[in-house]
Amino acid sequence: MENTLHWNENHPLGELAEALAACDDPHMIEDFLSGLFTAAEVREMGKRWALVRLLDDGMSQRTIASNLNLSLCKITRGSKELKKEESPFRKMIELYKARA
């Protein structure tokens, strides 16, 4: 058996992204992420997804900051990412909306 290092410093999420993309079971992905990350990291990821969705829904940054207890810096970053041409944030939201 070949001992291959599954780590690429230049593209650290590549293999993980491929593994997640291969799974079509949201519950399995949630269980996996809950095991991979600490409870605090999971909450933070959830908040970041929520902030992007709320921005997409048109909620103000200050309201999001208050509701999710997040800094305006994080929300501004999400807003900038959503506005980028060919935004991966926008693409993921559209994929989610199409599936929901």
C-alpha positions as CSV (number, residue, x, y, z in Angstrom):
1,M,0.0,0.0,0.0
2,E,1.3,3.4,-1.0
3,N,1.6,5.9,1.8
4,T,0.4,9.2,0.2
5,L,0.3,12.4,2.1
6,H,-3.2,13.9,1.6
7,W,-2.1,17.5,2.1
8,N,-1.3,20.2,-0.3
9,E,-0.2,23.5,1.3
10,N,-1.0,25.4,-1.9
11,H,-4.6,24.0,-2.1
12,P,-5.4,22.7,1.4
13,L,-9.1,22.3,0.9
14,G,-9.0,20.6,-2.5
15,E,-9.4,17.0,-1.4
16,L,-11.9,17.9,1.3
17,A,-14.0,19.8,-1.2
18,E,-14.0,16.8,-3.5
19,A,-15.1,14.5,-0.7
20,L,-17.9,16.8,0.2
21,A,-19.0,17.2,-3.4
22,A,-19.2,13.4,-3.7
23,C,-21.7,13.2,-0.9
24,D,-25.4,13.9,-1.6
25,D,-26.6,13.3,2.0
26,P,-26.8,16.6,3.9
27,H,-27.1,14.7,7.3
28,M,-23.9,12.8,6.6
29,I,-22.1,16.1,5.7
30,E,-23.4,17.7,8.9
31,D,-22.2,14.8,11.0
32,F,-18.9,14.8,9.3
33,L,-18.3,18.6,9.8
34,S,-19.5,18.3,13.4
35,G,-16.8,15.7,14.0
36,L,-14.1,17.5,12.1
37,F,-14.6,20.9,13.8
38,T,-15.1,22.0,17.4
39,A,-18.6,23.0,18.5
40,A,-17.4,26.7,18.4
41,E,-16.1,26.3,14.9
42,V,-19.3,24.7,13.7
43,R,-21.3,27.6,15.3
44,E,-19.1,30.1,13.6
45,M,-19.4,28.5,10.2
46,G,-23.2,28.4,10.6
47,K,-23.3,32.1,11.5
48,R,-21.2,32.9,8.5
49,W,-23.5,31.0,6.2
50,A,-26.5,32.7,7.9
51,L,-25.0,36.2,7.4
52,V,-24.5,35.6,3.7
53,R,-28.1,34.3,3.3
54,L,-29.4,37.3,5.3
55,L,-27.4,39.7,3.1
56,D,-28.9,38.0,0.1
57,D,-32.4,38.5,1.6
58,G,-31.7,42.2,1.9
59,M,-31.2,42.5,5.6
60,S,-29.0,45.4,6.8
61,Q,-25.5,44.7,8.0
62,R,-26.2,46.3,11.4
63,T,-29.3,44.2,11.9
64,I,-27.3,41.1,11.0
65,A,-24.5,42.1,13.3
66,S,-27.0,42.5,16.2
67,N,-29.0,39.3,15.5
68,L,-26.0,37.0,15.0
69,N,-23.6,38.8,17.4
70,L,-21.0,39.2,14.6
71,S,-18.6,42.0,13.9
72,L,-19.4,44.4,11.1
73,C,-16.0,43.4,9.6
74,K,-17.1,39.9,9.1
75,I,-20.4,41.0,7.6
76,T,-18.7,43.5,5.3
77,R,-16.4,40.8,4.1
78,G,-19.4,38.6,3.3
79,S,-21.0,41.5,1.5
80,K,-17.9,42.2,-0.6
81,E,-17.7,38.5,-1.5
82,L,-21.3,38.4,-2.6
83,K,-20.7,41.4,-4.9
84,K,-17.8,39.9,-6.7
85,E,-18.2,38.9,-10.3
86,E,-18.6,35.1,-10.5
87,S,-19.0,35.1,-6.7
88,P,-18.7,31.6,-5.2
89,F,-20.9,32.8,-2.3
90,R,-23.6,33.8,-4.8
91,K,-23.2,30.5,-6.7
92,M,-23.6,28.5,-3.5
93,I,-26.7,30.5,-2.5
94,E,-28.3,29.9,-5.9
95,L,-27.5,26.1,-5.7
96,Y,-29.0,26.0,-2.3
97,K,-32.2,27.9,-3.3
98,A,-32.6,25.6,-6.4
99,R,-32.4,22.5,-4.2
100,A,-34.6,23.9,-1.4
